[in-house]
Amino acid sequence: MPDPELDRWNNRFAAPGFVFGTAPNAFLAAQAPRMKRGMSALCVADGEGRNSVWLAGQGLEVTAFDFSPVALEKARRFARESGVKIAYRVGDVNDWNWDERQYDLVAGIFFQFVGPAERARVFAGMARALKPGGLLVVEGYGPKQLEYATGGPKKLENLYTEELLRESFKSLEILHLAAYDAEVDEGAGHRGMSALVDLVARKAD
């Protein structure tokens, strides 16, 4: 049966160029001091590969998934051209096996296409996918993003707040949690003043 949401994303990623650019997400890149070569990383809903390619370039062993095969074909080509190796897999956040393997780093950047019930399951899975001592890095849009309209979901229920992330990841040690407004320039998909919510959390040893 055709999947309208998959068709929408495939069509979006089929456009020339990179929808969200090729540079890594700025918040993720700012966490570089917390990373070490050889760490294992999982990139959730990684799209065209900007974040996974950057992480692999830092010397991390990266697995990344997205449910759009069109996006992943771009990501594979980008990785080859960048001289890095990444384990790319087609997968949906709703049926990803979060218990298959544990990682030193799990990154979830702007994947706000799921509602509250699905999000709760995904967040719980991301926490389980961390090794003891592993780091979780999450960035998303906050409610004021509906006013800015510079990217992200159009549904209030899909947006993040500090309280939501603190409660969702209360089993982890919160190292950084902040909501703020800032200019974002990530391709045509994310550009302009934006309401952001950032989290870095650590799983207990």
C-alpha positions as CSV (number, residue, x, y, z in Angstrom):
1,M,0.0,0.0,0.0
2,P,1.4,3.4,-0.9
3,D,2.7,5.5,2.0
4,P,1.9,9.2,1.5
5,E,4.4,10.3,4.1
6,L,7.2,8.2,2.5
7,D,6.3,9.5,-0.9
8,R,6.4,13.1,0.4
9,W,9.9,12.7,1.9
10,N,11.2,10.8,-1.1
11,N,10.0,13.5,-3.4
12,R,11.5,16.2,-1.2
13,F,14.9,14.5,-1.1
14,A,14.8,13.8,-4.9
15,A,15.3,17.5,-5.5
16,P,18.8,18.6,-6.7
17,G,21.2,19.5,-3.9
18,F,20.8,18.8,-0.2
19,V,17.6,19.9,1.5
20,F,19.3,20.6,4.8
21,G,22.8,21.3,3.5
22,T,25.9,19.3,3.9
23,A,27.4,20.9,7.0
24,P,26.6,19.2,10.3
25,N,24.0,20.5,12.7
26,A,25.7,23.3,14.7
27,F,24.6,22.0,18.1
28,L,25.9,18.5,17.3
29,A,29.2,19.9,16.0
30,A,29.6,21.9,19.2
31,Q,29.7,18.6,21.2
32,A,33.0,17.6,19.5
33,P,35.0,18.0,22.7
34,R,32.8,15.3,24.3
35,M,33.7,12.8,21.5
36,K,36.7,10.5,21.0
37,R,37.9,8.6,18.0
38,G,36.6,5.1,17.9
39,M,33.4,5.8,19.7
40,S,30.3,4.1,18.2
41,A,27.5,6.4,17.1
42,L,23.9,6.0,16.0
43,C,22.3,8.8,13.9
44,V,18.5,8.7,14.1
45,A,16.5,9.7,11.0
46,D,19.7,11.0,9.4
47,G,18.3,12.1,6.0
48,E,20.9,12.9,3.5
49,G,23.8,12.2,5.8
50,R,25.2,15.6,6.9
51,N,25.5,14.6,10.5
52,S,26.6,11.0,10.0
53,V,29.3,12.0,7.6
54,W,30.6,14.7,10.0
55,L,30.7,12.2,12.9
56,A,32.6,9.6,10.8
57,G,35.0,12.4,9.8
58,Q,35.7,12.9,13.6
59,G,36.8,9.2,13.7
60,L,33.6,7.7,15.1
61,E,32.2,4.4,14.0
62,V,28.8,5.4,12.7
63,T,25.5,3.6,12.0
64,A,22.7,5.8,10.5
65,F,19.2,5.2,9.4
66,D,16.3,6.9,7.6
67,F,13.1,5.7,6.2
68,S,13.7,7.4,2.9
69,P,15.8,5.3,0.5
70,V,16.1,8.4,-1.7
71,A,17.8,10.3,1.1
72,L,20.0,7.4,2.0
73,E,21.3,7.0,-1.6
74,K,22.4,10.7,-1.4
75,A,23.9,10.0,2.0
76,R,25.9,7.0,0.7
77,R,27.2,9.1,-2.2
78,F,28.1,11.9,0.1
79,A,30.0,9.5,2.4
80,R,31.9,8.0,-0.5
81,E,32.9,11.5,-1.8
82,S,33.9,12.5,1.8
83,G,36.1,9.4,2.1
84,V,34.3,7.9,5.2
85,K,32.6,4.6,5.8
86,I,29.1,4.5,7.4
87,A,26.7,1.7,8.0
88,Y,23.5,3.1,6.4
89,R,20.2,1.2,6.9
90,V,16.7,1.9,5.7
91,G,14.5,2.1,8.8
92,D,11.6,3.8,10.5
93,V,11.9,5.2,14.0
94,N,8.7,3.5,14.9
95,D,10.0,0.0,14.2
96,W,13.8,0.4,14.7
97,N,15.3,-2.3,16.9
98,W,16.7,-0.1,19.7
99,D,17.9,-3.2,21.6
100,E,20.0,-4.6,18.8
101,R,23.1,-2.8,19.9
102,Q,24.3,-0.1,22.3
103,Y,26.3,3.0,21.3
104,D,28.6,5.5,22.9
105,L,26.6,8.3,21.2
106,V,23.0,8.5,20.0
107,A,22.1,11.7,18.0
108,G,18.6,12.7,17.2
109,I,18.5,16.0,15.3
110,F,15.2,17.6,14.1
111,F,13.2,14.4,13.7
112,Q,9.8,15.8,14.8
113,F,7.5,14.0,12.4
114,V,6.1,11.7,15.1
115,G,3.3,12.4,17.6
116,P,3.5,12.2,21.4
117,A,2.8,8.4,21.7
118,E,5.3,7.4,19.1
119,R,7.8,10.0,20.4
120,A,7.7,8.5,23.9
121,R,8.5,5.0,22.5
122,V,11.3,6.5,20.3
123,F,12.8,8.5,23.2
124,A,12.7,5.4,25.5
125,G,14.4,3.4,22.7
126,M,17.1,6.0,22.2
127,A,17.9,5.8,26.0
128,R,18.1,2.0,25.9
129,A,20.4,2.2,22.9
130,L,23.1,4.0,24.9
131,K,26.0,2.1,26.4
132,P,26.7,2.8,30.1
133,G,28.4,6.2,30.0
134,G,27.0,6.9,26.6
135,L,25.9,10.3,25.4
136,L,22.6,11.4,24.0
137,V,22.4,14.5,21.8
138,V,19.0,15.9,20.8
139,E,18.0,19.1,19.1
140,G,14.5,20.1,18.0
141,Y,12.2,23.0,17.6
142,G,10.1,24.5,20.4
143,P,6.5,25.9,20.3
144,K,7.5,29.4,19.2
145,Q,8.7,27.8,15.9
146,L,5.1,27.8,14.7
147,E,5.4,31.6,14.6
148,Y,8.8,31.7,12.9
149,A,7.8,29.0,10.3
150,T,11.4,28.6,9.2
151,G,11.3,24.8,9.2
152,G,10.0,21.9,11.3
153,P,6.6,20.5,12.0
154,K,3.3,22.4,11.8
155,K,1.8,20.6,14.8
156,L,2.3,22.0,18.3
157,E,2.2,18.5,19.8
158,N,5.3,17.5,17.9
159,L,7.4,20.3,19.3
160,Y,9.7,20.1,22.3
161,T,10.0,21.9,25.5
162,E,12.7,21.8,28.2
163,E,10.1,20.1,30.5
164,L,9.3,17.5,27.9
165,L,12.9,16.5,27.4
166,R,13.7,16.5,31.1
167,E,10.8,14.2,31.9
168,S,11.4,12.0,28.8
169,F,15.1,11.4,29.7
170,K,14.8,11.5,33.5
171,S,16.7,8.2,33.7
172,L,19.8,10.0,32.3
173,E,22.1,12.6,33.8
174,I,21.3,15.9,32.1
175,L,24.5,17.6,31.1
176,H,22.9,20.4,29.1
177,L,19.3,21.5,28.5
178,A,18.3,24.8,27.0
179,A,15.6,26.5,25.0
180,Y,16.5,29.7,23.1
181,D,16.0,31.5,19.8
182,A,18.8,31.6,17.2
183,E,19.5,32.0,13.5
184,V,19.7,28.6,11.7
185,D,21.2,28.1,8.2
186,E,20.9,24.5,7.3
187,G,20.0,24.4,3.6
188,A,16.6,25.5,2.3
189,G,14.9,23.2,4.8
190,H,16.0,25.0,8.0
191,R,16.8,28.7,7.5
192,G,16.1,31.8,9.6
193,M,15.3,32.7,13.2
194,S,14.3,29.6,15.0
195,A,13.0,28.4,18.4
196,L,15.4,25.7,19.5
197,V,15.6,23.2,22.3
198,D,18.8,21.3,23.0
199,L,19.7,18.4,25.2
200,V,22.9,16.5,26.1
201,A,22.4,13.7,28.5
202,R,24.6,10.8,29.8
203,K,23.7,7.3,30.8
204,A,25.0,6.2,34.2
205,D,28.0,3.9,34.1
